[in-house]
Amino acid sequence: MLKLTHVTAGYGCLEVLHGVSLEVRDGEIVTLIGANGAGKTSTLNTICAIVRARGGTIELDGRDITRAPTNAIVRAGLAQVPEGRKLFSELTVLENLEMGAYLRRDSLRDDMKKVFGLFPILEERRWQAAGSLSGGEQQMCAIGRALMARPKVLLLDEPSLGLAPLVCRRIFEVIRELNRQGTTILLVEQNAHAALRLAHRAYVMETGAITLSGSAADLLKDEKVKSAYLGEGQEATGTAAS
């Protein structure tokens, strides 16, 4: 469904992605883990053309989108929930959700109903300014906004960042449910233990390159991954979130 082949990208004269190759098959949850600054967010932003690929190819559902503009990529079936949510804080929850469907010209009723079914609190807060929501509610709104684009592939960048354990648990439950409903997901997540328990397959990124890949279950047992990314604190939180 999504395939990167030897992708390079950077900012100015600085190259931050060095020949990244990965794939997300139809119906999978794939997670990308690594330390801060490893290039995970840059990978997602390059897929979405927020950062332009300098080399390699990016394919979405068999179509080359390497040089496509961001709006065409969204129209083709890909949506991103960015790190930090990036909501329109002065707009209402309802307006933020409608912004997720800005390329559509059909009825939003069924999709709005689906989002409110996943996150009932958003229906209660629908006339409230998004900037006045709690952190967890803002993350729900950001996910809901992306879903309004009806994506085939959903990119999630640090969805549990800064959230309380109970809210994290709900967010991970929703990710699992979206996948059951047919959404393919590429997940970047600081909580490596929770991400690996949620995903089908995983990639480890270090300094802008993929250094390890395999089934999520296998990487959970890998001694290098355990040592680098699965500390006791992460493991405890991951258990609560799964």
C-alpha angles and dihedrals in degrees: 000000000000123000132176118191121191092327119184125186141155151158117267108316092342116098112206103170116058113193098318114191123180140136137208113202124214110282097012135125107216121182129205113205133181144121124294109286094023092122102259097129090041088056092054092045091050091052088054093045092242082121113032119236111238095195143001128040138280119202129189116194090338095311122116107237097166094116098026120119118249095254091054090050091053090047089051090059112274128117133175133211100205127217108267092026095253094217123173092253098196094049122083123256089255092051091049090052091049089052088062088063096047093126094051127092100185131086117299095196099101093043092048088050090052092051092048089048090056094042111025091176089067091060089053090049097039094119093043123102109259091227091063094058124103118258092260093048090050090053090051089051091050091052091045091051091054091048091056087071089062093232124198088201123033121199114204119192114197097325094176097047112135095355129131116254094252091051090047089054091054092048092052091047089054092049089053092047093049089053091050088053090056107268115138111221138201108193129195108190135170091209097074095179094055092043093052092048090052100043134077095213136009145201127205116215126199126177094343099314137092108248102171138016139172144108113332090236091055094048090051087063097041110115094215092052091045092052097045104035113011105071121165093260093052092046093054092050092044092054090053092048098050 
